[in-house]
Amino acid sequence: MKAKYIGKRFLIMIPTFIGITILAFFLSNLAPGDPISMIVGGAQLTPEDVARLEHRYGLDQPLVLQYFHWFARMIQGNFGISYRTSEPVWTMIMNRLGPTLLITITSVVVSVILAIPMGIGAAVKPYSAWDYISSGISFLAVAMPNFFVALVLVYIFGVQLKVLPTSGMYTTASVKELPDLIRHMILPVAVLAFQQIGNLIRQVRGSMLEVLQEDYIRTAREKGLKESRVVIRHGLRNALIPVVTTIGMNLPFIVGGAVVTEQIFAWPGLGQLMVQSINARDYSCIMGITVVISVVVLIGNLVIDLIYGLLDPRISYK
């Protein structure tokens, strides 16, 4: 039954994915400027030269036809050539995908590790000092934009204290060591985790408050079970379903936050490549990144749905 459910979800993903690509393709082509100007730089070209370049890149065709040609190549695994660098788009994306996944996945793990204990503590002892502290952190995380948090952290730890690097993935490109990578990851991961932690704390607190009022929780307490066992084993598992939903809904925002964060910290990921491609009107690269991000988000949401069944066996995949 689960395999059938997954198959149905993949069928639903197809029109969603096509809709995303159509929207991204036409919006990117409606932006001011054109890739030919970016390709030639400041060189003076005759109208014949411009027409030749447009024909070479297929830019002389109607926009709808351009999309269908791009889509036909894309489903065959051909993402085209970058207008900006003349490299295969797929190669450029694969070189950047790893760094982006590294900081985004790490930030999700860090935010969950921090938010769950804070939310549980706030729910177990509502209106206590811990509850107020957790709520304050939550409100700050929700209210403060990630670029502002990034600039504050750069100023404190990079400019004033000078204890953490503020740009790049390694100190030198020739020497790539794990401790150096971890030091460079701290600030961008902290920014992305702080972006997520606010909603997670509120969701954990709200879900736990609701679950702790259930009859089976009172029954477990009356049986003489330890409070920690009641809260963690019986309460937390049922309270995690809304939390997992929040993580799934936050996936697009995490990716969007990574674009800004990577730009600020010069992190060599997809976000930085996306900004460079937009500035250069590199449509092929923009669409290639859009495809990869869309697939990651869609599959991520499918995984979230499957996790529901692990947390609550009552959930059916019929």
C-alpha positions in Angstrom: 0.0 0.0 0.0 2.9 2.4 0.8 4.4 1.8 -2.7 1.1 2.6 -4.3 0.8 5.8 -2.2 4.4 6.8 -3.2 3.5 6.2 -6.9 0.4 8.4 -6.6 2.4 11.1 -4.9 4.9 11.0 -7.8 2.1 11.4 -10.3 0.9 14.5 -8.4 4.4 15.9 -8.4 4.6 15.9 -12.2 2.1 18.7 -12.9 3.4 20.6 -9.9 7.0 20.4 -11.2 5.9 21.4 -14.7 4.0 24.4 -13.3 7.1 25.5 -11.4 9.3 25.3 -14.5 6.8 27.2 -16.6 6.5 30.0 -14.0 10.3 30.2 -13.5 11.0 30.2 -17.3 8.6 32.9 -18.2 9.4 35.1 -15.2 13.2 34.9 -15.8 12.7 35.8 -19.5 10.5 38.7 -18.6 13.2 40.3 -16.5 15.0 43.4 -17.9 18.2 42.8 -20.0 19.2 39.9 -22.2 22.0 37.3 -22.1 23.5 38.4 -25.3 24.6 41.7 -23.7 26.1 39.8 -20.8 27.9 37.4 -23.2 29.6 40.0 -25.3 30.2 42.4 -22.4 30.9 45.9 -23.7 31.9 44.8 -27.2 30.2 46.5 -30.1 28.4 44.1 -32.4 26.6 44.5 -35.7 22.9 43.5 -35.9 24.1 40.5 -37.9 26.4 39.4 -35.1 23.6 39.8 -32.6 21.2 37.8 -34.8 23.8 35.1 -35.2 24.3 34.8 -31.4 20.6 34.7 -30.8 20.1 32.0 -33.3 23.0 30.0 -31.8 21.4 30.1 -28.3 17.9 29.7 -29.7 16.9 33.2 -28.4 15.3 34.2 -31.7 12.5 31.7 -31.3 9.1 32.5 -29.6 9.2 32.2 -25.8 6.8 29.2 -25.8 8.9 27.3 -28.3 12.0 28.1 -26.3 10.4 26.5 -23.3 9.3 23.4 -25.1 12.8 22.9 -26.5 14.4 23.5 -23.1 12.0 21.0 -21.5 12.6 18.4 -24.1 16.4 18.6 -23.5 15.9 18.7 -19.7 14.0 15.4 -19.5 16.8 13.8 -21.5 19.3 15.1 -18.9 20.7 17.9 -21.0 20.5 21.1 -19.0 22.3 23.1 -21.6 25.4 25.4 -21.6 25.8 28.4 -19.3 25.7 31.7 -21.2 28.1 33.1 -18.6 30.9 30.5 -18.4 30.2 28.2 -21.4 30.3 25.3 -19.0 27.7 22.5 -18.9 25.0 23.6 -16.5 24.7 20.2 -14.9 28.4 20.2 -14.0 28.2 23.6 -12.4 25.1 22.6 -10.4 26.7 19.3 -9.2 29.8 21.3 -8.1 27.6 23.6 -6.0 25.0 21.2 -4.7 27.1 19.5 -2.0 28.0 22.7 -0.2 24.4 23.9 -0.1 23.1 20.5 1.1 25.8 20.5 3.8 24.8 23.8 5.5 21.0 23.4 4.9 20.8 19.8 6.3 23.1 20.7 9.2 21.0 23.7 10.0 17.8 21.6 10.1 19.5 19.1 12.4 20.8 21.9 14.7 17.5 23.7 14.8 15.6 20.5 15.7 18.2 19.6 18.4 17.8 23.0 20.0 14.1 23.6 19.5 12.7 20.3 20.8 14.2 20.6 24.3 13.3 24.3 24.5 9.7 23.6 23.4 9.3 20.7 25.8 10.7 22.6 28.7 8.3 25.5 27.9 5.3 23.1 27.7 6.1 21.1 30.8 6.5 24.3 32.9 4.3 26.9 31.2 4.7 30.5 32.2 7.9 29.7 34.0 11.2 31.6 33.5 12.2 28.9 30.9 9.0 29.4 29.0 9.5 33.1 28.8 13.1 32.7 27.7 12.1 30.1 25.0 9.3 32.4 23.8 11.6 35.4 23.7 14.1 33.5 21.5 11.2 32.2 19.3 9.9 35.8 18.8 13.3 37.1 18.0 14.0 34.3 15.5 10.7 34.9 13.7 11.0 38.7 13.6 14.7 39.1 12.6 15.5 38.6 8.9 18.4 36.2 8.2 20.5 38.8 6.5 20.4 41.0 9.6 21.3 38.0 11.8 24.2 37.2 9.4 25.6 40.8 9.6 25.3 40.9 13.4 27.2 37.6 13.7 29.8 38.7 11.2 30.4 41.9 13.2 30.6 40.1 16.5 32.6 37.0 15.7 34.4 38.1 12.6 35.2 41.8 13.1 35.3 42.3 16.9 36.3 38.9 18.3 38.0 37.6 15.2 37.4 34.0 16.2 35.5 32.7 13.2 36.0 33.1 9.4 33.3 35.1 7.6 33.7 33.9 4.0 34.4 30.9 1.9 34.4 27.2 2.6 38.1 26.8 3.4 40.9 29.2 4.3 42.9 28.1 1.2 41.6 26.2 -1.8 44.7 23.9 -1.8 44.3 22.7 1.8 40.9 21.2 2.6 40.7 19.9 6.2 37.6 19.0 8.2 38.4 21.3 11.2 38.8 24.2 8.8 35.5 23.3 7.1 33.6 23.2 10.4 34.9 26.6 11.5 33.7 28.1 8.2 30.3 26.4 8.6 29.5 27.7 12.0 28.2 31.2 11.1 26.2 30.2 8.0 24.7 27.2 9.8 23.9 29.4 12.8 22.1 31.9 10.6 20.0 29.2 8.8 19.2 27.4 12.1 18.2 30.6 13.8 15.8 31.3 10.9 14.0 27.9 11.6 14.2 27.7 15.3 11.5 30.2 16.1 8.6 28.4 14.4 9.9 25.0 15.7 9.9 26.1 19.3 6.4 27.5 19.1 5.2 24.3 17.3 6.8 22.0 19.9 5.4 24.0 22.8 1.9 24.1 21.4 1.8 20.5 20.4 3.2 19.3 23.7 0.7 21.4 25.7 -2.1 19.8 23.8 -0.7 16.3 24.1 0.0 16.5 27.8 -3.7 17.1 28.4 -4.7 13.9 26.8 -6.3 11.0 28.7 -3.5 8.5 28.0 -0.9 10.9 29.4 -2.9 11.1 32.7 -3.3 7.3 32.7 0.5 6.9 32.3 1.1 9.3 35.2 -1.4 7.4 37.4 0.5 4.2 36.7 3.4 5.7 38.4 5.7 6.1 35.4 8.5 8.6 35.7 7.6 12.1 34.4 10.5 12.1 32.0 9.3 8.8 30.5 5.7 10.1 30.2 6.9 13.3 28.5 9.5 11.8 26.1 8.1 8.4 25.3 4.3 9.0 25.4 4.1 12.8 24.8 6.9 13.8 22.4 6.2 11.1 19.8 2.6 12.3 19.3 3.6 15.9 19.4 6.2 15.5 16.7 3.8 15.2 13.8 3.0 18.9 13.6 6.7 19.6 14.1 7.6 17.4 11.1 4.9 19.3 9.1 6.5 22.6 10.0 9.9 21.3 8.8 8.3 20.2 5.5 6.6 23.6 5.0 9.8 25.4 5.8 11.9 23.6 3.1 11.3 26.3 0.4 12.1 29.1 3.0 15.3 27.3 4.1 16.4 27.2 0.4 15.5 30.8 0.0 17.4 31.7 3.2 20.4 29.8 1.9 20.5 32.0 -1.2 20.9 35.1 1.0 23.2 33.4 3.5 25.5 32.0 0.9 25.8 35.4 -0.7 26.8 37.1 2.6 29.3 34.4 3.6 30.6 33.8 0.0 29.6 30.1 0.5 30.2 28.3 -2.9 26.7 26.8 -3.1 23.7 26.8 -5.3 22.4 30.1 -3.7 25.5 32.0 -4.7 25.4 30.5 -8.2 21.7 31.5 -8.5 22.5 35.1 -7.7 25.4 35.1 -10.2 23.2 33.6 -12.9 20.3 36.1 -12.3 22.7 39.0 -12.5 24.1 37.6 -15.8 20.7 36.7 -17.2 22.0 33.1 -17.5 18.6 31.5 -18.3 20.0 28.0 -18.7 21.7 28.0 -15.3 18.7 29.7 -13.6 16.4 26.9 -14.9 18.8 24.2 -14.1 19.0 25.4 -10.4 15.2 25.7 -10.3 14.8 22.1 -11.5 17.2 20.8 -8.8 15.7 22.8 -6.0 12.2 21.9 -7.0 12.9 18.2 -7.1 14.7 18.4 -3.7 11.7 20.2 -2.1 9.1 17.9 -3.7 10.9 14.8 -2.6 11.6 16.3 0.8 7.9 16.8 1.3 7.2 13.2 0.3 9.8 12.0 2.8 8.0 14.1 5.5 4.7 12.4 4.7 6.3 9.0 5.0 7.8 10.0 8.4 4.3 10.5 9.6 3.7 6.8 9.4 6.8 6.1 11.5 5.7 8.5 14.2 2.0 7.4 14.2 1.2 3.8 13.1 -2.5 4.8 13.0 -1.8 6.8 9.8 -2.9 4.9 6.7 -1.4 5.3 3.2 -4.6 4.2 1.4 
